[in-house]
């Protein structure tokens, strides 16, 4: 599995590697994953190490094992949506977050016809549409944990009165004056994320608490219990959430943790973390941590071997592999090297507590 380094230029966006950074320099920083070679004509090639190939095979196996659970979560998102269908590209933005395979659009969506199907609108836009409503899945993850419920117990979704688990930042004492509001919010009943919410008035207390429940459910579905907020805004209409979604997340900082890295914001489910560590790590998260341990290694700089140094390579393999059809990098627009960023909350620049406090200004009394 090799490719000319110059052909990787077309994947700069997916690699999140803007110019003038050199792709070859990035590859050199990951010697445990990638290898560089030069053929007799001086063309620079990139190949994967045996360790990297083994990791790819392991990821494929883990994603396949996770596939049934991922199908359940995607189905439940469709069940929460207004029209029981969502733009396929919007779901694709969360491919890695939900542990979906790279062939999500082309193959995976057609493997569960009993749950959902791909339909096209009149203008050719593809949507993923719910096929069958499963009452056993119309139960929130919060209900399962708090009440000890399991799949197979179906009921009509309606009002819920369960409080959300809270974890506050160390400097919570600085905002103790909001304790009364938090207590009142926790006691208020709210509509289940799976119930019809079209009649709720935007901006009302009922509307906002139901939106918190939807966010809690979405984050519970992800493998790392976190999401990029930019992607979440795409679901505001389908899942009946407020326009000022960031304001809502900041307001309920005991339920959610918002962090900033560069110009990107991510939201974490606080109950799923102990400090900066994810409490329950699924096999895909453990795999990701294994890859991260091999990225950015800065060992002694080694020379790039030439073609004559590679006893196990034939010249014809290199020349024939230079055609466009031989490119082995399969990419999706939403994928970037940012998908390999650290899980640790400590590695993000925390928002000042003043930002959290200001989220309460000019809001309705609770």
FENMOBEL-V786212 format. One record per helix or strand of 3 or more residues. SS is the DSSP state (helix for helix, strand for strand). FROM is the first residue (numbers start at 1). TO is the last residue. If there is no record, write none. Layout:
ss-><SS	SS>
from-><FROM	FROM>
to-><TO	TO>
This chain:
ss-><strand	helix	helix	strand	strand	helix	strand	helix	helix	strand	strand	helix	helix	helix	helix	strand	helix	helix	strand	strand	helix	helix	helix	helix	helix	helix	helix	helix>
from-><2	5	23	34	44	50	85	88	108	116	126	135	141	170	205	226	229	245	256	264	270	283	307	315	324	337	345	353>
to-><4	15	28	38	48	80	87	92	110	120	130	137	147	187	221	228	235	251	261	269	272	292	309	320	326	340	347	358>
